[in-house]
């Protein structure tokens, strides 16, 4: 018995202990990773997790977030049954109901609203996780509306939009074959640790790194041969100055430009205004450093550019800044070549594996006739033109104002109102709705506003398709028993589609049948994938760099467009076809609000608000903390750990101060996601990018004062 107890205490998998090791994935963060997990399981319950050595992408690694899966799955606030509101919205008073009761009420309410006000009166809104999104999109389409949207209205998509505008499709940096890596807002030690491992390997092999980041970070200290520190939101001006310098000194690929670039003359003329006389005033970066970067680009044989799709677009000039950075790959002939930017497609749910599936065809097969403008379409027409979905940033306004038509209900999956700027407006809007459904693992503050709450399961409790770079595919199996009565998001969509009789037989067929269709062009089936406990290599022909050069790009001109014909052909949008620059800050009074508030950065131990209630992760950074410069701290007599107040015209939050050499004077850097210090409430829902609709999380004027102890 003592030996058995020792084995159990050590969680040793063997017949005596009954502990099994099951392969699964961590889906806490982006599906672009979904790292492999070895789940130690006894009697259907998770005991611990380790990295999965046989996983082709993560290769046994797990970050702090992934290592917290047991604590995450068994959080005390897991929702165990469907719930129906019995108190006022926001009170959090619910009574348990059955799944059948929940489905019946949801179906009746949504169909009644559609019958009275039309299908566009219901918005289908997805938050985290992202694995179910093709199903939610098709559900909305089969219901009859384009009012499907997600938290990607504020994350990632603006970067994809920029690529569609310039090149017609996404492209990714070929780190494995470059000799110069330009990492713009690149900090994989805090987010995307697998990229840090790859970068360290390439650094050891002699690759040079230019890192552009306003802050000093582990990446700038460990990897950067040159660190450029522009003020937040001035990236476009810096990129235009780099482009102009390359042109003026003849360090460009003229043959590539002549054959494959559209709008070079217009771009070159505009970029002349960003030069050695003003770049430091505009950005804070000395021209000597710009010239050094250009010399490194000149001397490189292949330059890959990493443009981060969160901090760069989170400005009112974000998409244009992103385009200005992308332009450097075209000017230097590094687009569509080995070691440069290689065209790519999402294989499945934002995962880039190298092969294409029929996912997009499936998710849009029931797209309705476009009659009414989608939410946000009139305000952000470029967004809808490229994405064909609502821009969620405009949802609260439309509900509150009722224009151009009323939205009466939200069917939400993992919705978190705190994802939006001035988020109290969405709370007010939800309280006006006739009906609000939300699914989640946990009883969040957003769930407390819902009429019906449905419990969903984690990635360890369900099976799903995963795809990985290099051509890998995997169909996982449930590793543990489901917590309570939770169901998978896609099961919920399928069940509701059946009860609502939408006439979509494929959606009603369920996840595995749908995935079979998506994989049919590859000759793969779910049944075949299920035979393997680990990812398998898919038989496909990978993209060959240079193909787009020969065959043309999917743009109006068939070229990389520095001057966008997509934008130029719609002058009514009031947008500029060139990657023009404008200052990033809002128009609040500079004397009253002298600091630039930056939010949205990542922590190694958190993802937005998802992990702040996991005790041992929260213990790594227990207090909402603002990083401020040593100079500003000295001027305001603020010491480390002092309480400070950050404020804008929309309110204030109380946080701890952390003076740091990492932050520039005049900048306040705050990590978001804390319910007791909701920084997004300080941001204006009008201070957004007119191209993408993205909030300017990284450049809002604010005030700061030391709190006086009472």
C-alpha positions in Angstrom: 0.0 0.0 0.0 2.8 2.4 0.8 4.3 1.8 -2.6 1.0 2.5 -4.3 0.5 5.7 -2.3 3.9 6.8 -3.4 3.1 6.1 -7.0 -0.2 7.9 -6.7 1.4 10.9 -5.0 4.0 11.1 -7.7 1.2 10.8 -10.3 3.0 7.9 -12.0 0.9 6.4 -14.9 0.7 2.7 -14.6 -1.9 -0.1 -14.2 -1.5 0.0 -10.4 -2.4 3.7 -10.1 -5.0 3.7 -12.9 -3.4 6.9 -14.1 -3.3 7.3 -17.9 -1.5 9.8 -20.1 -3.8 11.2 -22.8 -2.7 13.5 -25.6 -4.7 16.7 -26.1 -4.1 20.4 -26.7 -4.1 23.7 -24.8 -6.6 26.1 -26.3 -6.3 28.9 -23.8 -4.7 31.3 -26.2 -4.7 31.6 -30.0 -5.5 28.6 -32.2 -2.3 29.5 -34.1 -0.5 27.6 -31.4 -2.7 25.0 -29.6 0.3 23.3 -28.1 0.3 19.6 -27.3 -0.5 18.5 -23.8 0.2 15.2 -22.0 -2.8 15.1 -19.6 -2.4 12.8 -16.6 -5.9 11.5 -15.9 -7.4 9.2 -13.3 -11.1 8.2 -13.4 -11.8 10.9 -15.9 -10.3 13.7 -13.8 -7.2 15.8 -14.7 -4.4 15.4 -12.2 -1.6 17.4 -14.0 -0.4 18.5 -17.4 3.0 18.3 -19.1 4.3 19.3 -22.5 3.8 16.7 -25.3 7.2 15.6 -26.6 5.8 14.1 -29.8 4.0 17.2 -30.8 5.5 18.5 -34.1 5.0 22.2 -33.2 5.4 22.7 -29.4 7.8 19.7 -29.0 7.2 19.2 -25.3 7.1 22.9 -24.4 4.3 24.6 -22.5 4.2 28.2 -21.3 3.0 29.4 -17.9 -0.6 29.6 -19.2 -0.6 26.1 -20.6 0.8 24.7 -17.4 -2.2 26.1 -15.6 -4.7 24.0 -17.5 -5.7 22.0 -14.4 -6.4 25.1 -12.4 -8.2 26.7 -15.4 -10.5 23.7 -16.1 -11.5 23.3 -12.4 -11.9 26.9 -11.5 -14.5 27.3 -8.8 -16.8 29.5 -11.0 -17.3 26.9 -13.7 -20.9 26.9 -15.0 -22.3 23.4 -14.3 -25.8 23.6 -15.9 -27.8 25.9 -18.2 -29.0 28.9 -16.2 -32.0 31.3 -16.6 -31.9 34.8 -15.2 -34.3 35.4 -12.3 -33.0 38.8 -11.1 -32.2 42.1 -12.9 -29.5 42.0 -15.6 -26.1 42.2 -14.0 -27.2 40.9 -10.6 -26.1 37.4 -11.3 -29.2 35.8 -10.0 -30.1 32.6 -11.9 -31.9 29.3 -11.5 -30.7 26.0 -13.1 -32.7 24.8 -16.1 -32.4 21.8 -18.4 -30.8 21.9 -21.8 -34.1 21.2 -23.4 -35.7 24.2 -21.5 -32.8 26.4 -22.6 -32.9 25.3 -26.2 -36.7 25.8 -26.4 -36.6 29.3 -25.0 -33.6 30.4 -27.2 -35.2 29.0 -30.3 -38.6 30.6 -29.6 -37.2 34.0 -28.7 -34.8 34.2 -31.7 -37.4 33.1 -34.2 -40.0 35.5 -32.8 -37.6 38.4 -33.1 -36.7 37.3 -36.7 -40.4 37.1 -37.5 -41.2 40.6 -36.2 -38.1 42.6 -37.0 -36.2 40.5 -39.5 -33.0 38.4 -39.2 -30.7 41.4 -38.9 -32.3 42.2 -35.5 -30.2 39.4 -34.0 -26.4 39.7 -33.7 -24.2 36.6 -33.4 -21.2 37.5 -31.4 -18.2 35.2 -30.7 -15.5 35.9 -28.1 -13.0 33.3 -26.9 -12.4 30.5 -27.8 -12.1 30.6 -31.6 -12.5 27.0 -32.6 -16.2 27.2 -33.3 -16.2 30.3 -35.4 -16.9 28.8 -38.8 -20.0 27.2 -37.2 -21.2 30.4 -35.6 -20.7 32.3 -38.9 -22.7 29.7 -40.8 -25.4 29.7 -38.1 -25.8 33.4 -38.5 -25.9 33.1 -42.3 -28.5 30.3 -42.2 -30.5 32.5 -39.8 -30.4 35.1 -42.5 -27.9 37.8 -41.4 -24.4 39.1 -41.9 -24.5 40.3 -38.3 -21.9 37.8 -37.2 -18.8 39.2 -35.5 -16.1 38.3 -33.0 -13.5 39.7 -30.7 -11.3 39.8 -33.7 -13.0 43.1 -34.4 -10.3 44.3 -32.1 -7.6 41.7 -32.5 -5.6 40.3 -35.4 -8.0 41.0 -38.3 -6.7 44.5 -39.1 -3.4 43.0 -40.0 -5.1 40.5 -42.3 -7.0 43.4 -43.8 -3.8 45.2 -44.6 -2.5 42.2 -46.5 -5.7 41.9 -48.4 -5.6 45.6 -49.4 -1.9 45.4 -50.5 -1.4 41.8 -51.8 -4.8 40.2 -51.9 -3.9 37.6 -49.3 -2.0 37.0 -46.2 1.8 36.6 -46.1 4.1 35.3 -43.4 7.8 35.9 -42.6 10.1 33.1 -43.5 12.3 33.2 -40.4 13.9 29.9 -41.2 15.7 31.2 -44.3 16.2 34.9 -43.8 19.5 36.6 -42.8 17.8 39.7 -41.4 14.7 39.7 -39.3 12.8 42.9 -38.8 10.6 42.3 -35.8 8.0 45.1 -35.5 6.4 45.0 -32.1 8.0 41.5 -31.7 8.1 40.2 -28.1 7.7 36.4 -28.2 8.9 36.0 -24.7 5.6 37.4 -23.5 3.4 36.1 -26.2 4.0 33.2 -28.6 7.0 31.6 -26.9 7.5 29.1 -29.7 8.7 32.1 -31.8 11.3 32.9 -29.2 12.8 29.5 -29.4 12.9 29.7 -33.2 14.4 33.2 -33.0 17.1 32.2 -30.6 18.1 29.3 -32.9 18.4 31.7 -35.9 20.3 34.2 -33.8 22.8 31.6 -32.9 23.1 30.8 -36.7 24.1 34.4 -37.4 20.8 36.1 -38.4 20.7 39.8 -37.6 17.7 41.2 -35.8 16.2 44.7 -35.9 13.5 45.0 -33.3 11.0 48.0 -33.3 9.3 48.5 -29.9 8.7 51.6 -27.8 9.7 49.6 -24.7 12.7 47.7 -23.7 11.7 44.1 -23.6 13.3 40.7 -23.2 13.4 40.5 -27.0 15.1 43.8 -27.4 17.7 42.8 -24.9 18.3 39.2 -26.0 17.9 39.4 -29.7 18.2 42.9 -31.1 21.3 43.9 -33.0 19.5 47.2 -33.4 16.6 48.4 -31.3 14.4 51.2 -32.7 12.1 52.9 -30.1 9.5 55.0 -31.7 6.8 56.7 -29.6 3.6 54.7 -29.6 1.6 55.0 -32.8 4.3 56.6 -34.9 5.3 53.3 -36.6 4.0 54.5 -39.9 6.1 57.6 -40.0 9.2 55.5 -39.1 8.4 53.0 -41.8 7.9 55.7 -44.4 11.2 57.3 -43.4 12.9 53.9 -43.8 11.2 53.5 -47.2 12.2 57.0 -48.3 15.8 56.5 -47.3 16.0 53.2 -49.2 14.7 54.9 -52.3 16.9 58.0 -52.1 20.0 55.9 -51.6 19.1 53.4 -54.3 18.9 50.5 -51.9 15.7 49.1 -53.5 15.0 46.2 -55.9 14.0 48.2 -59.0 13.4 45.1 -61.2 10.9 43.7 -58.7 9.2 47.1 -58.3 8.9 47.5 -62.1 7.5 44.1 -62.6 5.5 43.4 -59.4 4.6 46.7 -57.6 1.8 49.1 -58.3 1.9 52.7 -57.2 5.6 53.1 -56.5 5.8 56.6 -58.0 2.9 57.9 -55.8 4.4 56.2 -52.8 7.9 57.6 -53.4 6.5 61.1 -53.8 4.6 60.9 -50.6 7.4 59.3 -48.6 9.7 62.2 -49.4 8.1 64.1 -46.5 9.5 61.6 -44.0 13.2 62.2 -43.9 16.3 63.1 -41.9 14.9 66.5 -41.1 11.8 65.4 -39.2 11.9 61.7 -38.3 13.2 62.3 -34.8 10.6 65.0 -34.2 7.8 62.7 -35.5 8.8 59.4 -33.9 11.6 60.0 -31.3 14.0 57.8 -33.4 17.2 59.5 -34.4 17.9 59.5 -38.1 21.3 57.9 -37.5 19.4 54.8 -36.3 17.1 54.9 -39.3 20.2 55.0 -41.5 21.8 52.1 -39.6 18.6 50.0 -40.1 18.6 50.8 -43.8 22.3 49.8 -44.1 21.4 46.5 -42.5 18.6 46.0 -45.0 20.9 46.9 -47.9 23.5 44.4 -46.8 21.0 41.6 -46.3 20.3 38.8 -48.8 16.8 38.1 -47.5 14.8 40.1 -45.0 11.7 38.8 -43.3 9.4 41.2 -41.5 7.2 40.3 -38.5 4.4 42.8 -38.1 2.5 42.2 -34.9 -1.3 42.2 -35.5 -2.2 43.6 -32.1 -0.1 46.5 -31.0 0.4 48.0 -34.5 -3.3 48.1 -35.5 -4.4 49.3 -32.0 -4.2 53.0 -33.1 -6.4 55.3 -35.0 -3.7 55.1 -37.8 -3.1 51.4 -37.2 -4.0 49.8 -40.6 -2.1 52.5 -42.5 0.9 52.1 -40.2 0.7 48.3 -40.9 0.6 49.0 -44.7 3.6 51.3 -44.4 5.6 48.5 -42.7 4.5 45.9 -45.3 5.6 48.2 -48.1 9.3 47.6 -47.1 9.1 44.0 -48.3 7.9 45.2 -51.7 10.5 48.0 -52.0 13.3 45.5 -51.2 12.0 42.6 -53.4 11.5 40.4 -50.4 7.8 39.7 -51.1 7.1 36.1 -52.3 10.6 34.8 -52.0 12.5 32.4 -49.8 13.6 34.2 -46.6 11.1 37.0 -47.1 7.4 37.3 -46.9 5.8 34.1 -48.2 2.1 34.1 -49.3 -0.1 31.9 -47.0 -3.6 30.9 -46.3 -5.4 29.9 -43.1 -5.9 26.1 -43.2 -8.4 25.9 -40.4 -9.6 28.3 -37.7 -6.7 30.7 -38.0 -4.1 27.9 -38.2 -1.6 28.1 -41.1 -0.5 24.6 -41.9 0.6 25.0 -45.5 -2.3 23.2 -47.1 -5.8 24.6 -47.9 -9.1 23.1 -46.8 -12.6 23.9 -47.8 -13.4 25.7 -44.5 -14.2 29.1 -46.1 -16.3 27.4 -48.8 -18.3 25.6 -46.0 -18.7 28.5 -43.7 -20.1 30.8 -46.4 -22.2 28.3 -48.3 -25.4 29.7 -46.8 -24.5 33.4 -47.0 -27.8 35.3 -47.4 -28.6 38.1 -49.8 -27.0 41.3 -48.7 -30.0 43.6 -48.0 -29.5 45.7 -44.9 -26.0 47.0 -44.0 -24.3 44.8 -41.4 -23.5 46.4 -38.0 -20.6 48.8 -38.5 -20.7 48.5 -42.3 -21.6 52.1 -43.0 -19.1 53.4 -40.4 -16.3 51.1 -41.5 -16.9 50.1 -45.1 -13.4 48.7 -45.8 -13.9 46.3 -42.9 -17.1 44.8 -44.4 -15.6 44.8 -47.9 -12.8 42.6 -46.8 -14.4 40.5 -44.0 -18.1 40.3 -44.9 -19.1 40.4 -41.2 -20.2 43.0 -38.7 -17.6 45.3 -36.9 -18.5 44.7 -33.3 -16.9 48.0 -32.2 -20.1 49.7 -33.6 -22.6 47.2 -32.0 -23.2 49.1 -28.7 -23.9 52.4 -30.7 -26.3 50.7 -33.0 -28.3 49.1 -30.1 -28.3 52.3 -28.1 -29.3 54.5 -31.1 -31.3 52.1 -33.1 -29.8 53.2 -36.4 -29.7 52.3 -39.2 -32.1 49.7 -37.7 -32.7 48.2 -34.2 -30.8 45.1 -32.9 -33.0 43.3 -30.5 -31.0 40.3 -29.4 -27.4 38.9 -29.2 -26.6 35.2 -29.4 -23.2 35.3 -27.8 -20.5 32.7 -27.3 -17.8 33.7 -24.8 -18.6 37.3 -25.1 -16.7 39.7 -22.8 -18.0 43.3 -22.8 -14.6 44.5 -21.5 -13.0 43.8 -24.9 -14.4 47.0 -26.2 -13.4 50.7 -25.6 -15.8 52.7 -23.3 -17.2 49.3 -22.5 -20.0 50.7 -20.3 -21.8 51.5 -23.5 -22.0 47.8 -24.4 -23.3 47.1 -20.9 -26.0 49.7 -21.3 -26.8 48.3 -24.7 -27.2 44.7 -23.4 -29.6 45.9 -20.8 -31.8 47.4 -23.6 -32.0 44.1 -25.5 -35.0 41.9 -25.7 -32.9 38.8 -25.3 -29.3 38.0 -24.6 -27.7 34.5 -24.6 -24.1 33.8 -23.7 -22.0 30.7 -23.5 -18.9 30.4 -21.3 -16.9 28.1 -19.1 -17.2 30.6 -16.2 -19.9 32.9 -14.8 -18.3 36.1 -16.0 -19.6 39.6 -15.5 -20.9 39.5 -19.0 -22.8 36.2 -18.3 -24.4 37.9 -15.4 -26.1 40.2 -17.9 -27.6 37.3 -19.9 -31.1 35.9 -20.0 -29.8 32.4 -20.6 -26.3 31.2 -19.9 -25.0 27.9 -21.4 -22.0 26.0 -20.0 -19.4 25.0 -22.5 -16.4 22.6 -22.2 -12.7 23.2 -22.5 -10.4 21.7 -25.2 -9.6 18.9 -22.8 -13.2 17.9 -22.7 -13.9 17.7 -26.4 -12.4 16.4 -29.7 -11.5 18.8 -32.5 -9.4 19.2 -35.6 -6.0 20.8 -35.3 -3.7 21.8 -38.1 0.0 22.9 -37.7 2.7 24.5 -39.8 4.6 22.0 -41.9 1.5 20.2 -43.0 0.3 18.4 -39.9 -3.3 17.5 -38.9 -4.7 16.0 -35.8 -8.2 15.1 -34.5 -8.0 15.1 -30.8 -10.1 13.1 -28.4 -11.7 14.1 -25.1 -9.1 13.6 -22.4 -11.3 14.0 -19.3 -14.9 13.9 -18.3 -16.9 17.0 -19.0 -17.4 19.3 -16.0 -21.0 19.4 -15.0 -23.4 19.3 -17.9 -21.2 21.3 -20.2 -21.4 20.8 -23.9 -19.2 21.8 -26.8 -19.9 25.1 -28.6 -20.5 23.3 -31.9 -22.9 20.9 -30.3 -24.9 23.8 -29.1 -25.0 25.4 -32.5 -26.0 22.1 -34.1 -28.7 21.5 -31.6 -30.2 24.9 -32.0 -30.0 24.7 -35.8 -32.1 21.5 -35.6 -34.7 23.0 -33.2 -35.0 26.2 -35.2 -35.5 24.3 -38.4 -33.3 26.7 -40.4 -33.1 24.2 -43.3 -29.3 23.8 -43.1 -28.9 20.0 -43.1 -25.1 20.2 -43.2 -25.0 22.4 -40.0 -27.4 20.0 -38.4 -25.1 17.0 -39.3 -22.6 18.0 -36.6 -18.9 18.7 -36.2 -17.3 15.5 -37.6 -19.5 15.4 -40.7 -18.7 19.1 -41.4 -14.9 18.6 -40.9 -15.1 15.6 -43.3 -16.4 18.0 -46.0 -13.7 20.6 -45.2 -11.0 18.0 -45.6 -12.4 16.4 -48.7 -10.1 18.1 -51.1 -7.2 16.5 -49.2 -8.6 13.0 -49.3 -8.7 12.9 -45.5 -11.5 11.9 -43.2 -12.0 12.3 -39.5 -12.2 8.6 -39.1 -8.7 8.2 -40.5 -7.3 11.0 -38.4 -8.8 9.5 -35.2 -6.8 6.4 -35.7 -3.7 8.3 -34.6 -3.1 9.6 -31.1 -0.6 12.2 -32.4 -0.6 14.6 -35.4 -0.1 13.1 -38.8 1.6 14.5 -41.9 -0.8 15.5 -44.7 0.0 14.6 -48.3 0.0 17.9 -50.1 2.0 20.1 -52.4 3.4 23.1 -50.4 3.3 26.6 -51.8 6.5 27.4 -53.8 7.8 30.9 -53.2 7.8 32.9 -56.4 4.5 31.5 -57.6 2.6 34.7 -57.1 5.4 36.6 -59.0 4.8 34.4 -62.0 1.0 34.1 -61.8 0.1 37.5 -60.4 -1.3 38.5 -57.0 -5.1 38.4 -56.2 -5.3 42.2 -56.4 -7.0 44.4 -59.1 -3.6 45.0 -60.8 -2.1 41.5 -60.1 0.7 43.3 -58.3 1.7 44.3 -54.8 -0.3 47.6 -54.4 1.4 50.4 -52.6 -1.5 52.4 -54.0 -4.6 50.4 -53.3 -7.0 50.1 -56.2 -9.5 48.5 -53.8 -9.6 51.7 -51.8 -9.3 54.0 -54.8 -12.3 52.4 -56.5 -14.5 53.5 -53.6 -13.9 57.2 -53.2 -17.1 57.4 -51.1 -15.3 55.7 -48.3 -13.1 58.8 -47.8 -10.0 56.6 -47.3 -6.5 57.1 -48.8 -5.1 54.5 -51.3 -1.6 55.3 -50.1 -0.3 54.2 -46.6 -0.5 57.8 -45.3 0.4 58.8 -41.8 -1.5 60.8 -39.2 -0.5 61.5 -35.5 -1.9 58.8 -33.2 -3.2 60.5 -30.1 -6.8 61.7 -29.5 -7.7 65.4 -29.3 -8.0 65.6 -25.5 -6.4 68.6 -23.9 -2.6 67.9 -23.7 -2.2 70.0 -20.5 -4.9 68.2 -18.7 -4.0 64.7 -20.1 -0.2 64.9 -20.7 0.5 61.1 -20.9 0.0 58.5 -23.6 -1.9 55.5 -22.2 -1.0 52.2 -23.8 -3.0 49.1 -23.1 -3.4 45.6 -24.6 0.1 44.3 -24.0 0.6 40.7 -23.1 1.8 39.1 -19.9 3.4 35.6 -19.8 1.0 34.6 -17.1 -2.3 36.0 -18.6 -4.4 36.3 -21.7 -6.7 39.2 -21.5 -8.9 38.5 -18.5 -9.1 34.7 -18.9 -6.5 33.7 -16.3 -6.7 36.5 -13.7 -8.9 34.1 -11.5 -6.4 31.3 -11.7 -4.8 31.7 -8.2 -1.2 30.7 -8.9 -1.0 32.6 -12.2 -2.5 35.7 -10.5 0.1 35.4 -7.8 2.8 36.1 -10.4 1.3 39.6 -10.8 -1.5 40.1 -8.2 -2.1 43.8 -8.6 -3.2 45.8 -11.6 0.0 47.7 -12.3 1.0 50.6 -14.6 4.6 50.8 -15.8 5.8 54.4 -16.0 9.1 56.0 -16.8 11.7 56.7 -14.1 11.6 60.4 -15.1 7.8 60.7 -14.7 7.9 58.8 -11.4 10.6 61.2 -10.1 8.6 64.3 -11.2 5.4 63.0 -9.4 7.3 61.6 -6.4 6.0 58.1 -7.1 7.8 55.0 -5.8 7.4 51.4 -6.8 4.2 50.0 -5.4 2.6 53.4 -4.7 -1.1 53.7 -5.5 -1.8 56.0 -8.5 -4.8 57.1 -10.4 -5.1 57.0 -14.2 -7.9 59.2 -15.6 -9.4 60.4 -18.8 -12.6 62.3 -19.5 -14.5 59.0 -19.2 -13.4 58.1 -15.7 -10.5 56.8 -13.6 -9.0 53.6 -12.3 -6.7 53.0 -9.3 -3.6 50.9 -9.8 -0.1 50.3 -8.5 2.8 52.0 -10.0 6.0 50.4 -11.3 8.6 52.9 -12.4 10.8 51.3 -15.0 13.6 52.1 -17.4 11.7 50.1 -20.0 9.1 52.8 -20.6 9.6 56.1 -22.4 8.9 59.4 -20.6 5.3 60.5 -21.2 4.0 57.0 -21.7 1.9 54.9 -19.3 1.9 51.2 -20.1 -0.9 49.2 -18.5 -1.7 45.5 -18.7 -5.4 45.0 -19.2 -8.1 42.4 -18.2 -8.5 43.3 -14.5 -12.1 43.7 -13.6 -11.3 46.0 -10.6 -9.2 48.3 -12.9 -10.9 48.2 -16.3 -8.6 50.3 -18.4 -10.8 49.9 -21.5 -13.5 52.0 -19.7 -11.1 54.9 -20.0 -10.9 54.6 -23.8 -13.2 56.5 -26.2 -15.4 54.4 -28.6 -14.9 57.3 -31.0 -11.1 57.1 -31.0 -10.9 54.3 -33.5 -9.2 53.5 -36.9 -11.6 54.6 -39.7 -10.1 51.9 -41.9 -10.5 48.9 -39.7 -12.7 50.1 -36.8 -10.0 49.0 -34.3 -9.8 50.8 -31.0 -6.8 53.0 -30.3 -5.8 51.1 -27.2 -2.2 52.1 -27.5 -2.5 55.9 -27.8 -5.1 57.6 -25.6 -4.3 60.8 -23.7 -4.6 60.4 -19.9 -3.7 62.0 -16.7 -1.9 60.4 -13.8 -1.6 61.4 -10.1 -0.3 59.8 -6.9 -3.0 58.6 -4.6 -2.8 60.2 -1.1 -3.4 57.7 1.7 -6.4 58.7 3.8 
